[in-house]
Amino acid sequence: MTMIAKRIGNKAVASIRSAAQNSKSPSLSALATYIDYKQHQIKCRKTRFMPELSKQASQYVHEIRKNGICVIENYWNEEQCAAARDDTDRLIQDFPEYVHPSAKADKRIYGANNASSIINEFNTDQLLLQVANSYNEVPTTAAFTLAARMPYTPNNLGSGEGWHRDAPIRQFKAIMYLSDVTLDTGPFQIIAHSHSLKNVLIDTLQAKLEYPQFRVSQEQVNKLTSKNPQRLTTYTATAGTVILADVSSIHRGMPITSGTRYALTNYFFPTDAVDESLFTKFKAIPSKR
């Protein structure tokens, strides 16, 4: 397939993508996805972007590349988490026009870092930025931070409204639990290794995923985990835990059965993609800086 990706022309690529979208054939979906991954890899290599990394950041990047996720306990202390929870509540009350309308169970405010000094500390964390730059392999910016309060509501689907991918290829996020997260309060769940090209292709064929497919049904997830239940991994943890994840993986916040979960999420994007339209798209509180 590598030789195919190198030799194929732009018109042929467009034709394959169009055919994959229209026919919904798993084989064509896998081929189109493979080409997309290879083109992305070529683009990254051309940038020759190799930021300097601390030993700690290098370890985190290695783990994300291997597993799609890295969990760091006690990244913040309880005092920091409590201050960020208080500010999340304040922002939801003071900025109702920025509470995102599409989230059914969540109370979400994008750009919370622009109205809270404690949340901005998470947004500007230099270790996390090192990891994001290295993992993305292109100059990367923490565009904004999402502050979310997720209470139990009847029939909720959890954070993210069910199983999904944020992007088809490589999308890095840093998630901070601001409250203790149990099985009842909607822990982060991921299908292990669903970010790697090899598994993306296998999963596409096994679960008959379309091209491109962002929302994934429970039935399709069941097909992916039927032979290997260990792929479904659930991350309960105490407040102050950070989850670094490639959210091109299939993931969700588990449905909340009781209580409330608080969390922050840094949204990292290639620097050249961060502009006013991005803030408009996410309805984020604008920066005053």
C-alpha positions, 0 to 999 in steps of 0.5 A: 500500500505504501507504493500505492500512496506514493504513486497515486495522483491527486485526481485518483485520490479525489476519486477514491475519497468520493467513491468511499463516501458514496459507496460506504464500502469498508474496503474503500473506506480503509483505502481512503483512510490509508491514503489520508494517513500517509499524506498526513505523514508526508506533510509532517515530515516536510515540516521537519519540526523537531521541538526540544523536549524535556525527558518527562515530556518525551516519556509522555509523547512516547506513551501517547504514540504507543497507546493513544493515551497517557495518564498523569496523577496528581498534576494539580493539588486539591486547592487548584482543583477547587479554585478551578471548580469555583471559577467554572461555576462562576463562568457558567453564571456570569457568561450565559451567552457562552454556555455551549448550546449543543451539549445536552447534559454538559454545561460547557464554556470554551475559552474559559482561560480568557476569563479565569486566571487559574484556568489560564494556568492550565492553558499556558502549561509549558510541559503540556505545550511541549507534548502537544508540539512534539506529538502533532509534529507541527507548530501547535497552540493551545487555542483555548480551554473548555471548562465543563460541569457535567451533572447527572441528567436522565438518559444522558449519553455522557460527555461528548454525547456518545462514542466518537472521534474528534478528528480522522487523524491525530488530534491531541487534547489534555483533560484535567479532572477537577473532581474525583471521577468514579464509574458513576460520574462519567469517566473517560473511556477509550478504545485502546490503540484505535488511533494507530493506522494499523488498527484504524484499518482493521477496525474499519473493516471489522466494524464496517466504519464509513469514510469519514465517520466521526460518530460510532455506534455502540453496536460498532464498538461492541464489534471492536471489543468482542474478541478483545474486551480489554480494548475498552479502557475506563479511566476513573481517577482523583481530582488533579489527574491529567489525561493526555489523549489522541482523540482521533481514537474512538472515545467518550465520557461514560454516561453519568449515573449520579453526581457531577463531574468537573473537567478542563480540556485544552484544545490544541491546534496547529498554530496556522489554524488558530484564528478568529473563525475557530473561536467563532466555530466553538463560540469561545470567550475571546481573548482580551490579550 
